[in-house]
Amino acid sequence: MQIFLLLLFLSTFLSLLSIIYNKKFFLSILLGLESALLNLLFFNFVVSFFQGASPLNAFSIFILTLSAIEASTGIALITLINRNFGNSNITSLNTLKN
């Protein structure tokens, strides 16, 4: 179990690190957030499997639902931004302030 937890914490740290270093593009930020949420979901499944706790299973399904909502909203936003501006670079989206 300790190796699972170590790998999960390492992968979550790497996904959060990718958000910090790739904050120029909206798609990179969304992929990093999605990876962090899925790591949290897998962590909950591993813990609930070893401890047999059903409330953690319900929380895992809640996180999965939030992850799906975030992914669909992000894809819709990226589609609209690419359609209106031609690219998804965050630094070029300062026209949204109006």
Residue frames relative to the residue before (quaternion, step in Angstrom):
aa qw qx qy qz dx dy dz
M 1.0000 0.0000 0.0000 0.0000 0.00 0.00 0.00
Q 0.6322 0.5521 -0.3433 0.4215 3.58 1.02 -0.71
I 0.6427 0.5126 -0.3395 0.4571 3.60 1.02 -0.66
F 0.6072 0.5410 -0.3471 0.4670 3.58 1.13 -0.65
L 0.6785 0.4929 -0.2901 0.4611 3.55 0.90 -0.93
L 0.6359 0.5246 -0.3274 0.4618 3.57 1.01 -0.77
L 0.6740 0.4856 -0.2932 0.4732 3.58 0.94 -0.86
L 0.6463 0.5148 -0.3209 0.4629 3.58 1.02 -0.73
F 0.6704 0.4789 -0.3069 0.4764 3.58 0.91 -0.83
L 0.6387 0.5214 -0.3251 0.4632 3.57 1.04 -0.73
S 0.6869 0.4683 -0.2938 0.4717 3.59 0.89 -0.86
T 0.6263 0.5123 -0.3418 0.4779 3.61 1.07 -0.64
F 0.6392 0.5165 -0.3222 0.4700 3.57 0.99 -0.79
L 0.6657 0.4960 -0.3064 0.4658 3.59 0.96 -0.81
S 0.6470 0.5003 -0.3344 0.4682 3.60 1.00 -0.67
L 0.6610 0.4789 -0.3139 0.4850 3.60 1.00 -0.71
L 0.6148 0.5319 -0.3354 0.4760 3.57 1.13 -0.61
S 0.6427 0.5103 -0.3261 0.4692 3.58 1.05 -0.71
I 0.5994 0.5371 -0.3648 0.4681 3.60 1.11 -0.56
I 0.6678 0.5083 -0.3059 0.4495 3.58 0.94 -0.87
Y 0.7572 0.4058 -0.2241 0.4602 3.59 0.85 -0.93
N 0.7524 0.3345 -0.2051 0.5292 3.62 1.12 -0.50
K 0.2644 0.8016 -0.5002 0.1933 3.56 0.91 0.85
K 0.4758 0.6781 -0.4367 0.3508 3.56 1.23 0.30
F 0.7820 0.2663 -0.1330 0.5476 3.56 1.05 -0.73
F 0.5423 -0.6612 0.4321 0.2864 3.51 -0.97 0.97
L 0.6474 0.5292 -0.3203 0.4453 3.59 0.99 -0.80
S 0.6365 0.5254 -0.3292 0.4587 3.61 1.00 -0.72
I 0.6387 0.5127 -0.3229 0.4742 3.57 1.02 -0.76
L 0.6781 0.4911 -0.2983 0.4582 3.58 0.90 -0.87
L 0.6428 0.5098 -0.3287 0.4678 3.58 1.01 -0.71
G 0.6437 0.5116 -0.3212 0.4699 3.59 1.02 -0.71
L 0.6500 0.5020 -0.3127 0.4771 3.58 1.00 -0.78
E 0.6410 0.5221 -0.3170 0.4648 3.56 1.00 -0.82
S 0.6505 0.5081 -0.3120 0.4704 3.57 0.98 -0.80
A 0.6525 0.5060 -0.3196 0.4648 3.60 0.96 -0.80
L 0.6657 0.4925 -0.3111 0.4664 3.60 0.95 -0.79
L 0.6698 0.4838 -0.3099 0.4705 3.59 0.96 -0.75
N 0.6046 0.5286 -0.3555 0.4782 3.60 1.12 -0.55
L 0.6388 0.5108 -0.3188 0.4789 3.57 1.02 -0.78
L 0.6374 0.5248 -0.3183 0.4659 3.56 1.02 -0.78
F 0.6767 0.4793 -0.2949 0.4747 3.57 0.89 -0.89
F 0.6022 0.5491 -0.3473 0.4640 3.58 1.09 -0.69
N 0.6671 0.4945 -0.3044 0.4667 3.59 0.93 -0.86
F 0.6440 0.5124 -0.3271 0.4645 3.57 1.01 -0.75
V 0.6538 0.5064 -0.3203 0.4620 3.60 0.95 -0.82
V 0.6718 0.4879 -0.3032 0.4676 3.59 0.89 -0.89
S 0.6828 0.4737 -0.3012 0.4676 3.59 0.90 -0.84
F 0.6091 0.5459 -0.3588 0.4497 3.61 1.11 -0.55
F 0.7219 0.4372 -0.2534 0.4729 3.57 0.90 -0.89
Q 0.7561 0.3618 -0.2139 0.5015 3.61 1.07 -0.60
G 0.3805 -0.7531 0.4671 0.2642 3.59 1.20 -0.29
A 0.4051 0.7235 -0.4664 0.3082 3.59 1.12 0.59
S 0.3236 -0.7775 0.5105 0.1738 3.58 -0.65 1.08
P 0.5908 0.5544 -0.4099 0.4190 3.72 0.97 -0.44
L 0.6292 0.5185 -0.3497 0.4616 3.59 1.08 -0.58
N 0.5924 0.5478 -0.3711 0.4597 3.59 1.11 -0.52
A 0.6474 0.5029 -0.3143 0.4788 3.58 0.99 -0.81
F 0.6528 0.4996 -0.3186 0.4720 3.60 0.98 -0.77
S 0.6235 0.5379 -0.3379 0.4557 3.58 1.07 -0.68
I 0.6481 0.4934 -0.3169 0.4860 3.58 1.00 -0.75
F 0.6134 0.5382 -0.3396 0.4677 3.59 1.08 -0.67
I 0.6589 0.4908 -0.3034 0.4826 3.59 0.95 -0.85
L 0.6285 0.5296 -0.3306 0.4639 3.59 1.02 -0.76
T 0.6409 0.5141 -0.3167 0.4738 3.58 1.01 -0.78
L 0.6572 0.4938 -0.3095 0.4780 3.59 0.94 -0.84
S 0.6334 0.5353 -0.3252 0.4544 3.56 1.03 -0.76
A 0.6643 0.4909 -0.3043 0.4745 3.59 0.95 -0.83
I 0.6400 0.5129 -0.3251 0.4707 3.60 1.01 -0.77
E 0.6601 0.5070 -0.3072 0.4614 3.57 0.94 -0.86
A 0.6585 0.5068 -0.3155 0.4582 3.58 0.97 -0.79
S 0.6846 0.4754 -0.3012 0.4632 3.60 0.87 -0.86
T 0.6420 0.5055 -0.3246 0.4764 3.60 1.02 -0.73
G 0.6571 0.5143 -0.3086 0.4565 3.58 0.99 -0.82
I 0.6515 0.4985 -0.3234 0.4717 3.58 0.94 -0.79
A 0.6442 0.5099 -0.3267 0.4672 3.60 0.99 -0.77
L 0.6641 0.4981 -0.3092 0.4640 3.61 0.96 -0.82
I 0.6543 0.5032 -0.3175 0.4668 3.58 0.95 -0.83
T 0.6315 0.5290 -0.3327 0.4590 3.59 1.01 -0.75
L 0.6830 0.4767 -0.2887 0.4720 3.59 0.91 -0.88
I 0.6537 0.5063 -0.3210 0.4618 3.59 0.97 -0.80
N 0.6657 0.4871 -0.3093 0.4733 3.60 0.94 -0.81
R 0.6482 0.5181 -0.3237 0.4546 3.57 1.01 -0.72
N 0.7450 0.4198 -0.2275 0.4657 3.58 0.92 -0.88
F 0.8176 0.2772 -0.1179 0.4906 3.60 0.91 -0.85
G 0.5127 -0.6798 0.4062 0.3317 3.60 1.17 -0.28
N 0.7918 0.0584 -0.0660 0.6044 3.62 1.20 -0.26
S 0.4037 -0.7184 0.5123 0.2417 3.57 -1.25 0.27
N 0.3042 0.7507 -0.5221 0.2671 3.56 1.11 0.63
I 0.4397 -0.7293 0.4583 0.2543 3.59 -0.67 1.08
T 0.6461 0.5410 -0.3360 0.4206 3.60 0.99 -0.69
S 0.6896 0.4545 -0.2906 0.4832 3.59 1.15 -0.46
L 0.6023 0.5831 -0.3524 0.4160 3.60 1.24 0.04
N 0.3268 0.7640 -0.5000 0.2440 3.60 1.07 0.57
T 0.5335 0.6189 -0.4159 0.3990 3.61 1.23 -0.02
L 0.5601 0.6121 -0.3909 0.3985 3.61 1.22 -0.14
K 0.5080 0.6739 -0.4120 0.3435 3.61 1.24 -0.11
N 0.5783 0.6211 -0.3843 0.3635 3.62 1.11 -0.48
